[in-house]
Amino acid sequence: MAKPTAQQKLKGNPLDAAFMHATGKSGKGVEAHWNQSGDWEALGELLAALESVGGAVMLGRTRDGGQLTVALYHNGEKQAHYFDNQTEALVYVRAVVEVAGAL
């Protein structure tokens, strides 16, 4: 893979520049954010439920910022799921809390 151009380096993180170079995507689409109002209590419940069965969770965004990610770790496996907005992600989190409680 070729080195990022000087212009790409100026746009931010070198990993973002590499992503733009590799995919041709500028990442300038609609950005998804976790900072909207929502059922944040569900996240605490998710952490507690996964911890009780030896799991973990990681929240994030895709490199282009267009989707939110919820990655679950359990029994040495990772499952990542992608959502267009926080509402969808929190509905999923609530469902995982219910399932984790049954493990």
Secondary structure, 3 states (H helix, E strand, C coil): CCCCCHHHHHCCCHHHHHHHHHHCCCCCCCCCCCCCCCCCHHHHHHHHHHHHCCCEEEEEECCCCCCEEEEEEECCEEEEEEECCHHHHHHHHHHHHHHHHHC
